[in-house]
Amino acid sequence: MKKKDFVTLIMSKIGGILFALGMCMALLPEWGAMTQGIVMGVIGLVVLLAMALVRRKMDGKPAIVFNGKAVATTLLGVFGAIVFGVGMCMTMIWNLMVPGIVVGIVGIVLLLCLIPAIRGLK
């Protein structure tokens, strides 16, 4: 295993566990740890962001690339995730089963559009 792969593995596991535990703490009212969960989730996100920057540095690439394609794919991913999340909320929280499923499928299609947007079609 290469050094950059090992560093990415360790940092992604630590960041992912911190983020997941923070979200559980924040979203489960039985735990009564909303503020602590938000702090832990943010720490996990910071570790994951640092992992991405460290990985790019170890690959010899610039830390962040701002061009039209990068901004557009980021916006598409964020929008697709939000639409998918709204569909989940509609089905599980607001008891709007059929409209929630439709909105969720639209979110999945938007997220699937990321594959040809990033990799391209051959």
N, C-alpha and C positions, 0 to 999 in steps of 0.2 A: 504494500500500500504506500502510495506517495505521501509525502509530508503534508501537502496541501489538502489531500483527501481526508487524512486523519484529523487535521485541524478543523476542517469543515464538518466532519462527523461529530466531533466532540462539541463544537460550538452550537451546531444545529440541535443536538439532543438537549443540551442545557437550556438553550433559548426556548425550544418547543415545550419542554417540561415546565419551565417557569411560566410561560404564557398560558398553557393549559391549566395549571394549578391556579393561577391568578383568575382565570375566567370562571373556574369552578367556585372559587372563593367569592367572587363578585356576584355570580348569578344564582347561587343556591342560598335562599334566605335562611335555611336551617343552620347554616354555618355562621351567620351573623358577622361576616368579615368583608363587607363591601369595599371599604376604603383600602384595606390591606390587599385585597384581591386586585383592585385597580392598579395599585403600586406594583405588585408582583407581575401583573400582565404587561405593564409598561416596561419593566426591567427585562422581561422576556423578549419583548419586541426590540428593545435596544440591543440585546445580545444577538438577535437574529440579523438586525441591520449591520452590526459590526461584523458578523460572520460573512455577510455578502461583500462588504468592503475589503475584509482581509483576504477572502478568496480571490477577488479581482486583483488585488495587489500581488498575491502569490502567483497569479497567472501572467503577470506583467502587463495588465490592462489598466487603463485609467479607472479611477474609483467610480465615477458617475459619468455617464454619457448622456448629454441632453441633445437630442435631435428630434425631428418630427415623428419618426417611427417609434422611438422609445416613449415619447409622451403619449402618442395615440394608443399604443398597446397597453400602457399603464392605465389610461382612462377607460379603455374597453374592459380591462380586467376588473377595475374597481366598480364600474357600472354594472357589469355582469354579476359580480358577487352581491352587490346591493339588491339587484332585482331578484336574484335567487333567494336571498335572505327575506325579502318582503313576501315572496311566495310561501316560504316556510312559516313566517309569522301569520299569514292569512289562514293557513290550514291548521296550525297548532294552537294559536292563541285566539284568533278572531272567529273561529268556526266557519270560515268561508272555504269549504273544501274544494269545490270545482274551480272557482276563480283562482284560488291559491295554487292549485296544481298547474293551471295554465300559466300563471305568472312564473312559477318555479321552472317550468319547461322552457319558457322564454329566457330565463336567466341561465339555464344550462346551455341553451343554444348559443347565447352570447359568449359564454365561457369557452365553448367548443370552437368558436370563431377565432380564439386566440392561437390555436394550433397553426392554421394556415397563415395567420397574420405574422407570427414569429418565425416559423420554419419555411413558409412559402410552399407553393405547389410545384411539383416537378413532373 
